[in-house]
Amino acid sequence: MAASQSIGEALQECPGTMTGSTEPSQIHLQLTDNPSEVVVMWATERRGNAVVEWNGQSADGDSYCYNHDMAFHMATMSDLTPGEEVTYRVGDGGDWSQEYKFTPIDIDANRFEWIAIADYGDSSEAVDVSGAIIADTTAQLVTISGDISYADGEQSAWDDWFVDQEASMTRIPWVTAVGNHENEPGYGFTPYAHRFDADEMKETEPFWYSRDFAGVHMVFMSTEHDYDLGSAQYAALEADLSAANANREERPFIVVIAHKPMYSSNSYHGSEMALREAVEELYQTHSVDLVIAGHDHFYERTWPVFQEEPQSFGGEDGTLFGQGFGPIHIVAGNAGRTPYTEVDEPQPAWSAYREVDTFGYMKIIYDEETRSLSFTFHRTDETIGDQFTIQEGVLNEKEDDTFQLIPGFGTLLPLISLIGAAFLRRDVVLD
């Protein structure tokens, strides 16, 4: 994990950082679990002091490296007022970056917007996605469901990738789930941990954690570490989801960000069955609303699903859903890598929509006035591929084929579903 290192440790692990430029680069914002503070991370060729200045204040940070000849720095801007703009710069006290501006996220605001992507890299298609993200002036956050830079052991690829994203990452935080390509040959997860660890030495971060936003509790899990019953991650997930499900009045939606998909009809990888067997009932019990994954390089959305059975087909031609039936699963692996164009046929009953050979990003918006979460898949050609909305409460179909909301009923449905599944399993055994 990222931590301050002595000169002796740095000399032993990355001696090249004793010379070179102290000009800051790869500057990016990171969130902690405290909404009044934001971490800024950056890199230089030469090791030196780490200082951040913001709004007339300053703080010293930590410097560190790993087996790669770049020095990394991390400093925390504290006592921030959510929703109020901050002007900041980073450096060593002599060489400074230019000034940047960002607005700390107000987790109690009446609106929250973010962009979700997965399987990114630096292809020309990924550059198009980057351009779309930079052009979006209302998104407050980017989430990545793993497979970020595709460095795969070539550490300069990480350096280039961070420079390419600076125009966005200096303005809004990018928050990540770890993917299989973050487990690099000869390095393991060390580069990822040193470049994204904003919470400084927490035992499990940055591999699994959660963050609160306006209307949304967001869980970042690792499909690359043990998640089976009895594991540290499973225990953390269970405790976190239980607490979030009990806090629906304040944050009505629970979203999970992970890399490998529980449901995918792509023929390349397909559904991660071990993951589904381990945590699907946990997600159902605690009424997870949305799961955004990657790994397969295409786009797919499921119906609300549990144990491969669609639990609801929604209203308004299948674009409006209530809560409590089961999570909607998204495979968002089309941010820049070569598409996987072969899909399973016939299309599974749980698969609501899918498309291959397109690139894009997802925009999700929480609106407090309507207590809804709206989702749009934007292609890079500026067309819209898919849209739907999850509304707080449960949609109940009436005789005239319209729908009404039943607030508060959603938390009962997972229990009913699990009881029904248990009876079905019992029937199978008895038969």
Wavefront OBJ file of the C-alpha trace (Angstrom):
o trace
v 0.000 0.000 0.000
v 1.049 3.589 -0.461
v 3.056 4.965 2.452
v 5.835 7.433 3.083
v 9.296 5.943 2.530
v 12.707 6.866 3.830
v 15.470 7.919 1.450
v 17.220 4.612 2.095
v 14.130 2.614 1.150
v 13.661 4.678 -1.986
v 17.307 4.205 -2.979
v 16.929 0.464 -2.668
v 13.584 0.137 -4.459
v 13.679 2.916 -7.081
v 17.119 4.577 -7.263
v 16.236 6.442 -10.448
v 14.081 8.832 -8.419
v 17.196 10.493 -6.984
v 17.576 12.552 -10.198
v 15.333 14.180 -12.778
v 12.549 16.753 -12.880
v 10.335 17.722 -9.943
v 7.598 19.017 -12.248
v 4.264 17.463 -11.122
v 2.393 15.240 -13.569
v -0.290 12.529 -13.480
v -2.304 14.702 -11.086
v -5.561 13.128 -9.936
v -8.135 13.522 -7.189
v -9.204 10.663 -4.931
v -11.960 10.339 -2.338
v -11.763 9.074 1.232
v -14.745 8.132 3.383
v -14.798 11.726 4.712
v -16.745 14.080 2.387
v -14.941 17.140 3.783
v -11.550 15.976 2.516
v -10.111 15.079 -0.876
v -6.746 13.484 -1.575
v -4.625 14.645 -4.494
v -1.974 12.307 -5.928
v 0.749 13.076 -8.448
v 4.081 11.907 -9.817
v 7.514 13.396 -10.478
v 10.735 12.017 -11.891
v 12.721 13.004 -8.803
v 11.811 12.404 -5.208
v 11.127 15.532 -3.180
v 8.692 17.147 -0.809
v 4.943 16.696 -1.245
v 2.858 19.822 -0.693
v -0.673 20.808 -1.672
v -1.962 24.391 -1.459
v -5.676 25.172 -1.672
v -7.783 28.244 -0.936
v -5.009 29.876 1.130
v -4.201 26.700 3.063
v -1.441 24.132 2.667
v -0.593 20.634 3.848
v 2.420 18.369 3.607
v 1.940 14.881 2.237
v 3.815 11.634 1.735
v 6.244 10.564 -0.983
v 6.857 6.967 -1.979
v 7.718 4.728 -4.896
v 7.679 1.100 -5.975
v 9.784 -0.857 -8.440
v 9.415 1.819 -11.119
v 11.530 4.938 -11.444
v 8.846 7.528 -10.732
v 8.241 9.204 -7.373
v 4.631 9.390 -6.211
v 3.114 11.902 -3.846
v -0.117 12.088 -1.908
v -1.529 14.948 0.164
v -4.920 15.661 1.698
v -7.029 18.800 1.392
v -9.134 18.919 4.551
v -11.929 20.954 6.139
v -13.537 21.426 2.733
v -17.110 22.634 2.355
v -19.027 20.230 0.098
v -20.484 22.037 -2.889
v -18.065 24.993 -2.687
v -15.338 25.326 -5.345
v -11.706 24.756 -4.416
v -8.632 26.112 -6.206
v -5.468 24.070 -5.656
v -1.977 23.283 -6.861
v 0.632 20.664 -5.958
v 4.420 20.625 -5.872
v 7.488 20.420 -3.673
v 7.421 24.019 -2.453
v 9.566 25.184 -5.375
v 8.240 23.565 -8.544
v 4.457 23.851 -8.719
v 1.744 22.614 -10.999
v -0.671 25.048 -12.552
v -3.789 25.834 -10.535
v -6.803 23.543 -10.869
v -10.374 23.805 -9.627
v -12.831 21.227 -8.326
v -16.013 21.160 -6.286
v -16.163 18.678 -3.386
v -19.159 16.378 -3.730
v -22.066 17.238 -1.460
v -23.360 13.824 -0.371
v -26.594 15.396 0.847
v -27.407 17.356 -2.310
v -30.652 16.853 -4.249
v -28.867 15.634 -7.375
v -25.847 13.479 -8.151
v -24.446 12.599 -11.591
v -21.661 10.211 -12.490
v -20.112 8.385 -15.432
v -19.453 4.641 -15.339
v -17.036 2.758 -17.618
v -14.974 -0.438 -17.679
v -12.197 -2.056 -19.742
v -10.550 1.155 -20.841
v -6.904 1.404 -21.961
v -5.496 3.906 -24.449
v -6.848 2.894 -27.863
v -8.255 5.464 -30.283
v -11.729 4.391 -29.123
v -10.692 4.960 -25.499
v -9.454 8.425 -26.499
v -12.949 9.115 -27.848
v -14.464 8.037 -24.541
v -11.973 10.274 -22.693
v -13.008 13.181 -24.860
v -16.663 12.579 -24.048
v -15.904 12.421 -20.327
v -13.896 15.654 -20.468
v -16.717 17.344 -22.402
v -19.303 16.370 -19.777
v -19.505 19.345 -17.423
v -22.155 17.983 -15.054
v -20.667 14.625 -14.026
v -19.235 14.754 -10.499
v -17.444 11.419 -10.556
v -16.195 8.628 -12.818
v -16.325 4.992 -11.732
v -14.293 2.283 -13.469
v -15.287 -1.363 -13.085
v -11.744 -2.633 -13.492
v -9.173 -3.162 -16.281
v -8.040 0.435 -16.306
v -4.785 1.143 -18.179
v -3.846 -2.344 -19.450
v -0.246 -1.668 -18.454
v 0.255 -5.435 -17.997
v 3.720 -4.950 -16.501
v 4.818 -1.952 -18.611
v 4.736 0.815 -15.995
v 5.213 3.672 -18.442
v 1.757 2.775 -19.785
v 0.308 3.794 -16.417
v 2.263 7.065 -16.565
v 0.941 7.860 -20.041
v -2.602 6.866 -19.091
v -2.713 9.221 -16.111
v -1.340 12.099 -18.179
v -4.038 11.471 -20.794
v -6.801 11.672 -18.160
v -5.505 14.733 -16.300
v -8.011 17.117 -17.890
v -10.789 15.201 -16.140
v -9.028 13.703 -13.116
v -7.824 17.090 -11.827
v -11.471 18.271 -11.860
v -13.461 15.244 -10.641
v -12.405 12.049 -8.831
v -12.176 8.720 -10.655
v -13.028 5.882 -8.290
v -12.087 2.337 -9.204
v -12.756 -1.346 -8.692
v -9.816 -3.638 -9.332
v -9.829 -5.907 -12.402
v -7.756 -8.866 -13.524
v -5.454 -6.634 -15.601
v -4.512 -4.752 -12.427
v -2.834 -7.983 -11.294
v 0.286 -7.389 -13.410
v 3.048 -9.837 -14.358
v 6.010 -9.312 -12.044
v 4.203 -6.652 -10.012
v 0.912 -8.086 -8.806
v -1.457 -5.387 -7.547
v 1.393 -3.123 -6.345
v 1.121 -0.492 -9.125
v -2.646 -0.214 -8.692
v -2.368 0.121 -4.909
v 0.331 2.790 -5.141
v -1.550 4.846 -7.714
v -5.079 4.690 -6.285
v -4.743 4.165 -2.537
v -6.307 7.314 -1.138
v -6.912 6.027 2.371
v -3.271 5.422 3.277
v -2.622 1.997 4.666
v -6.160 0.728 5.334
v -5.699 -2.999 5.339
v -8.094 -3.905 2.534
v -8.194 -0.716 0.514
v -8.104 -0.081 -2.342
v -9.488 -3.548 -3.112
v -12.920 -3.275 -1.478
v -14.621 -0.300 0.148
v -17.730 1.873 -0.095
v -18.632 5.529 -0.476
v -21.788 7.559 0.134
v -23.162 10.041 -2.368
v -26.437 11.924 -2.688
v -29.148 9.265 -2.816
v -26.671 6.472 -3.525
v -24.559 4.101 -1.456
v -21.830 2.790 -3.745
v -19.940 -0.430 -3.010
v -16.649 -1.238 -4.751
v -15.855 -4.947 -4.477
v -13.002 -7.046 -5.834
v -13.734 -10.034 -8.030
v -9.956 -10.661 -7.959
v -9.765 -11.483 -4.225
v -11.541 -14.070 -2.117
v -15.242 -13.267 -1.840
v -16.565 -16.635 -0.654
v -18.515 -17.083 2.570
v -16.032 -16.875 5.442
v -13.652 -14.508 3.637
v -12.793 -11.030 4.910
v -14.364 -9.476 1.831
v -17.637 -11.376 2.222
v -17.895 -10.281 5.860
v -17.229 -6.666 4.861
v -19.819 -6.840 2.064
v -22.439 -8.356 4.342
v -21.968 -5.721 7.045
v -21.835 -2.860 4.554
v -24.919 -3.902 2.572
v -26.913 -4.587 5.715
v -26.192 -1.095 7.038
v -26.946 0.515 3.670
v -30.238 -1.351 3.311
v -31.299 -0.063 6.724
v -30.590 3.510 5.610
v -32.872 3.708 2.554
v -34.608 6.852 3.726
v -31.343 8.792 3.449
v -29.843 6.909 0.475
v -32.535 4.959 -1.367
v -30.240 3.230 -3.887
v -27.429 0.708 -3.516
v -25.029 0.305 -6.454
v -22.207 -2.254 -6.667
v -19.144 -1.609 -8.854
v -17.144 -4.766 -9.678
v -15.127 -6.178 -12.555
v -16.296 -9.674 -13.469
v -20.010 -9.940 -14.240
v -22.455 -12.181 -12.439
v -24.581 -12.154 -15.603
v -23.142 -11.959 -19.131
v -24.319 -13.621 -22.331
v -21.052 -12.864 -24.111
v -19.405 -16.038 -25.367
v -15.859 -14.917 -24.516
v -16.041 -14.974 -20.707
v -19.721 -15.142 -19.868
v -21.251 -15.173 -16.410
v -18.880 -15.569 -13.485
v -20.648 -18.498 -11.868
v -18.449 -18.683 -8.758
v -19.213 -15.033 -8.026
v -22.930 -15.600 -8.529
v -22.940 -18.605 -6.225
v -21.054 -16.676 -3.556
v -22.862 -13.341 -3.361
v -26.104 -13.344 -5.369
v -28.274 -14.208 -2.365
v -26.433 -11.559 -0.344
v -27.268 -8.939 -2.962
v -30.859 -10.132 -3.132
v -31.313 -10.144 0.635
v -30.138 -6.546 0.924
v -31.959 -5.287 -2.187
v -28.998 -4.144 -4.285
v -30.485 -2.063 -7.108
v -27.753 -1.978 -9.731
v -24.503 -3.845 -10.426
v -22.058 -2.348 -12.960
v -19.368 -4.755 -14.178
v -17.038 -5.184 -17.156
v -14.637 -7.954 -18.270
v -16.606 -8.862 -21.413
v -16.044 -6.192 -24.038
v -19.603 -5.341 -24.977
v -22.737 -3.786 -23.467
v -25.519 -5.728 -21.810
v -28.357 -5.007 -19.395
v -30.415 -7.602 -17.574
v -33.937 -7.442 -16.236
v -34.093 -7.432 -12.441
v -32.886 -11.006 -11.994
v -32.377 -13.642 -9.328
v -31.080 -17.165 -9.928
v -31.363 -16.648 -13.715
v -35.075 -15.863 -13.495
v -36.326 -12.387 -14.481
v -38.168 -10.946 -11.486
v -39.794 -7.987 -13.257
v -40.189 -6.637 -16.771
v -40.929 -3.134 -15.533
v -43.284 -0.543 -16.907
v -43.214 1.916 -19.805
v -42.040 -0.691 -22.329
v -39.471 -2.131 -19.949
v -37.645 1.085 -19.113
v -39.115 1.869 -15.668
v -38.403 -0.356 -12.676
v -39.211 -0.360 -8.996
v -37.047 -1.664 -6.204
v -36.803 -4.963 -4.426
v -37.285 -7.509 -7.199
v -33.599 -8.066 -7.876
v -30.547 -6.182 -9.128
v -30.253 -4.987 -12.703
v -26.831 -6.085 -13.941
v -24.836 -4.052 -16.467
v -21.806 -5.209 -18.447
v -20.115 -1.938 -19.368
v -16.931 -3.339 -20.898
v -16.933 -1.178 -24.020
v -14.828 1.854 -23.069
v -11.969 1.154 -25.444
v -10.807 -2.453 -25.825
v -11.291 -4.740 -28.828
v -14.945 -5.881 -28.781
v -15.974 -9.459 -28.081
v -18.575 -9.914 -30.787
v -19.747 -13.492 -30.201
v -22.795 -13.788 -27.946
v -24.806 -16.705 -26.646
v -27.844 -17.668 -28.697
v -30.666 -17.710 -28.034
v -30.515 -14.620 -25.874
v -31.155 -15.682 -22.259
v -34.512 -14.760 -20.747
v -32.741 -12.646 -18.112
v -30.998 -10.495 -20.763
v -33.013 -7.378 -21.558
v -30.713 -5.618 -24.037
v -27.249 -6.119 -25.511
v -25.083 -4.810 -28.322
v -21.602 -5.530 -29.612
v -18.973 -3.623 -31.562
v -19.877 -0.242 -30.059
v -18.019 1.986 -27.619
v -19.279 4.403 -25.025
v -19.960 5.295 -21.421
v -22.833 5.175 -18.954
v -24.326 8.291 -17.338
v -26.300 7.782 -14.135
v -28.290 10.522 -12.395
v -29.926 10.513 -8.977
v -32.759 13.027 -8.606
v -34.042 13.735 -5.096
v -37.291 15.306 -6.271
v -38.403 12.112 -8.006
v -36.331 9.749 -5.801
v -35.169 8.009 -8.952
v -31.966 6.738 -10.558
v -31.846 7.216 -14.329
v -29.340 5.393 -16.528
v -28.258 6.168 -20.107
v -25.732 4.323 -22.266
v -24.125 6.909 -24.573
v -22.246 5.664 -27.630
v -19.212 7.635 -28.779
v -21.020 8.538 -32.007
v -23.323 10.641 -29.778
v -26.297 8.305 -30.141
v -28.041 6.634 -27.225
v -27.888 2.873 -26.958
v -30.031 2.141 -23.908
v -31.987 3.925 -21.193
v -33.928 2.989 -18.084
v -34.973 4.365 -14.700
v -35.174 2.780 -11.254
v -37.826 4.431 -9.112
v -37.897 4.308 -5.322
v -40.571 1.906 -4.122
v -42.146 -1.006 -5.956
v -43.957 -0.828 -9.276
v -47.234 -2.694 -8.996
v -48.975 -3.615 -12.243
v -52.679 -2.763 -12.254
v -55.430 -4.163 -14.467
v -55.193 -1.338 -16.997
v -51.472 -2.100 -17.600
v -50.386 1.076 -15.845
v -48.131 1.004 -12.829
v -48.276 2.502 -9.386
v -45.596 2.830 -6.742
v -45.861 1.113 -3.384
v -43.298 2.918 -1.211
v -41.517 0.889 1.427
v -42.547 -2.540 0.107
v -39.254 -3.138 -1.673
v -37.372 -4.413 1.357
v -39.870 -7.285 1.758
v -39.522 -8.637 -1.760
v -36.004 -10.092 -1.449
v -37.148 -12.029 1.621
v -40.212 -13.298 -0.245
v -38.022 -14.226 -3.219
v -35.543 -16.097 -1.025
v -38.324 -17.976 0.759
v -39.794 -18.940 -2.604
v -36.407 -20.109 -3.855
v -35.964 -22.188 -0.720
v -39.312 -23.902 -1.281
v -38.409 -24.548 -4.902
v -35.126 -26.140 -3.838
v -37.040 -28.218 -1.260
v -39.473 -29.393 -3.940
v -36.605 -30.430 -6.165
v -35.069 -32.478 -3.358
v -38.406 -34.103 -2.452
v -39.147 -34.957 -6.063
l 1 2 3 4 5 6 7 8 9 10 11 12 13 14 15 16 17 18 19 20 21 22 23 24 25 26 27 28 29 30 31 32 33 34 35 36 37 38 39 40 41 42 43 44 45 46 47 48 49 50 51 52 53 54 55 56 57 58 59 60 61 62 63 64 65 66 67 68 69 70 71 72 73 74 75 76 77 78 79 80 81 82 83 84 85 86 87 88 89 90 91 92 93 94 95 96 97 98 99 100 101 102 103 104 105 106 107 108 109 110 111 112 113 114 115 116 117 118 119 120 121 122 123 124 125 126 127 128 129 130 131 132 133 134 135 136 137 138 139 140 141 142 143 144 145 146 147 148 149 150 151 152 153 154 155 156 157 158 159 160 161 162 163 164 165 166 167 168 169 170 171 172 173 174 175 176 177 178 179 180 181 182 183 184 185 186 187 188 189 190 191 192 193 194 195 196 197 198 199 200 201 202 203 204 205 206 207 208 209 210 211 212 213 214 215 216 217 218 219 220 221 222 223 224 225 226 227 228 229 230 231 232 233 234 235 236 237 238 239 240 241 242 243 244 245 246 247 248 249 250 251 252 253 254 255 256 257 258 259 260 261 262 263 264 265 266 267 268 269 270 271 272 273 274 275 276 277 278 279 280 281 282 283 284 285 286 287 288 289 290 291 292 293 294 295 296 297 298 299 300 301 302 303 304 305 306 307 308 309 310 311 312 313 314 315 316 317 318 319 320 321 322 323 324 325 326 327 328 329 330 331 332 333 334 335 336 337 338 339 340 341 342 343 344 345 346 347 348 349 350 351 352 353 354 355 356 357 358 359 360 361 362 363 364 365 366 367 368 369 370 371 372 373 374 375 376 377 378 379 380 381 382 383 384 385 386 387 388 389 390 391 392 393 394 395 396 397 398 399 400 401 402 403 404 405 406 407 408 409 410 411 412 413 414 415 416 417 418 419 420 421 422 423 424 425 426 427 428 429 430 431
